[in-house]
């Protein structure tokens, strides 16, 4: 027997301040003669007994005016609006997304949807990706806590199943294939057989899809607690290969991906990316960047993964100087070096990488440019060269104090 009213569960799973925000939103909707619902992942997590940190609301009515007035009442700020009739209300520690109840139309496979307003929450829910994300809870006063579940999402939750809603879903938005795998691994659920079958039949649409849209979902996957499991399933179902041929994983790649579980530092998503692309050739890496329209640090991590592979043999030598390690690695992204530490079979290589990561990269001369000028150096490129030489001596342990550095600098000055 499934629950039709979730008032008690809402109280138990929402932070007190968040719960009060829901009450205010419901009161505002009543004043505006509109209907408002908590939707999506928040409803799913409430039913799973998990705490909820993100609030997504759907308004049947004037959502733009609703968002403006709700922001005013709660002391938030509208920080984003989109062409899909959505607005984000931001606070210091969380946000509320407000959307209009809508129906999506896709003019061709993988296109951005055209949006039409609808008059019921049911019409909005049936357009969504999977059944467990297609539930809503009313927060209007007279219907507070009522569950709306037209696609039997609660039953699928109890059966621990991820199920796509309609046959054209992957054709309309091929990134849903990735999201199906993401949710199944995040929740520990199984993808139902009909959805698996639809994935295999619709992989061709991923190949045609705009890379930047795939990249957005790809970033979400790498930020998950267990990205290696999602990537493995995406490989097993053919999704990764459909995105780009270079992402076809070998057995050795799969074993390397598992090593991310040993990393507990910051930016694990970039470390995971470096491990994922480590076996790619330089040409394959460039093609992948172009295919997914990657930007920023994501590009740097991939490029630096290629760069570090060229110096691994040198770094694996026991007799290498500290200053040599520093100059080989100082220009490379830290996440790439963490990845190499995880996957390397060489104790010496791991030791040298850790020496740089934990120590050498933080070492600098005590003298600064102004100190050198006071000693008699003229401003210009010579300052940087002297500081670099001093840094090498400090890193190699050949000078210990500021006075040692000053003596070295004076000797250099004599030779100029």
Secondary structure by P-SEA (a helix, b strand, c coil): ccccccaaaaaacccaaaaaaaaaaaaaaaaacbbbbbccaaaaaaaacccccbbbbbbcccaaaaaaaaaaaaccccccccccbbbbbbcccbbbbbbccbbbbbccccccbbbbbbccaaaaaaacccccccbbbbccccccbbbbbccaaaaaaaabbbbbccccccccccaaaaaaaaaaaaacccccaaaaaaaaacaaaaaaccaaaaaaaaaaaaacccaaaaaaaaaaacccccccccccccaaaaaaaaccccccccaaaaaaaaaaaccccaaaaaaaaaaaccccaaaaaaaaaaaaaacccccccccccaaaaaaacccccaaaaaaaaaccccaaaaaaaaaaacccccccccccaaaaaaacccccaaaaaaaaaaaaaaaacccccaaaaaaaaaaaaaac
